[in-house]
């Protein structure tokens, strides 16, 4: 009788330990950081991502503005590039030459 009671108590304790351990795994999944490829901050930006014009200098071939070199390639021109409000990249010619 005592043996079966001891086995029964042991079985109940083991079952409780497994449930508690399973609960910890579930909590760990809830606490794990969720990585998103979006620039949005949940609850703050709420899907209203706006691009700003932050120009940066870029050197690119500028055959239309500066002509061609002796090899037939476009001469280098200085452009100001950034992102418009619609998030499309735009480049504006400044002058021929490099920085």
C-alpha positions in Angstrom: 0.0 0.0 0.0 2.8 2.4 0.9 4.7 1.5 -2.2 1.8 2.3 -4.5 1.1 5.6 -2.6 4.8 6.5 -2.9 4.8 5.7 -6.6 1.5 7.7 -7.1 3.0 10.8 -5.3 6.2 10.5 -7.3 4.2 10.3 -10.5 2.1 13.4 -9.6 5.3 15.3 -8.7 7.0 14.3 -12.0 3.9 15.4 -13.9 3.9 18.8 -12.1 7.6 19.2 -12.9 7.0 18.5 -16.6 4.1 21.0 -16.7 6.1 23.7 -14.9 9.1 23.1 -17.3 6.7 23.3 -20.3 5.3 26.5 -18.9 8.8 28.0 -18.6 9.5 27.2 -22.3 6.2 29.0 -23.2 7.3 32.0 -21.1 10.7 32.1 -22.8 9.0 32.2 -26.2 6.9 35.1 -25.1 9.9 37.0 -23.7 12.1 36.3 -26.7 12.7 39.5 -28.8 10.8 39.6 -32.1 13.0 40.7 -35.0 11.3 42.5 -37.8 12.8 43.8 -41.0 10.6 46.9 -40.9 11.7 50.3 -39.8 8.4 50.9 -38.0 8.2 51.0 -34.2 5.0 49.2 -33.3 2.4 51.6 -31.8 4.6 54.6 -32.6 4.8 55.0 -36.3 1.8 52.9 -37.1 2.7 52.4 -40.8 3.5 56.1 -41.4 7.1 55.8 -42.7 8.2 59.1 -44.2 11.4 59.5 -46.2 13.4 62.7 -45.7 15.7 64.5 -48.2 19.1 64.1 -46.6 21.5 64.7 -49.5 25.0 63.3 -49.7 27.6 63.9 -52.4 28.2 61.2 -55.0 30.6 61.0 -57.9 29.1 59.4 -61.0 29.6 59.5 -64.8 28.0 62.6 -66.2 28.3 62.3 -70.0 25.3 64.5 -70.6 26.5 67.4 -68.4 30.3 67.1 -68.7 31.0 65.3 -72.0 33.2 62.3 -72.7 36.9 61.6 -72.0 39.4 60.5 -74.6 38.3 56.8 -74.0 34.7 57.6 -74.8 33.5 57.2 -71.2 31.5 59.9 -69.4 33.5 62.4 -67.4 33.0 62.3 -63.6 30.5 64.7 -62.2 29.4 65.6 -58.6 25.8 64.9 -57.8 23.7 65.4 -54.6 21.7 62.3 -54.0 19.0 61.5 -51.4 15.5 60.1 -51.0 12.4 62.1 -51.9 9.2 62.0 -49.9 8.0 59.1 -52.0 11.2 57.2 -50.9 12.6 57.1 -54.5 16.3 57.9 -54.8 17.0 61.1 -56.7 20.3 62.6 -57.8 20.8 66.3 -58.8 23.8 67.4 -60.8 26.0 70.0 -59.1 29.2 70.4 -61.2 31.8 68.6 -63.3 34.8 67.2 -61.5 35.4 65.4 -58.2 35.2 66.4 -54.6 
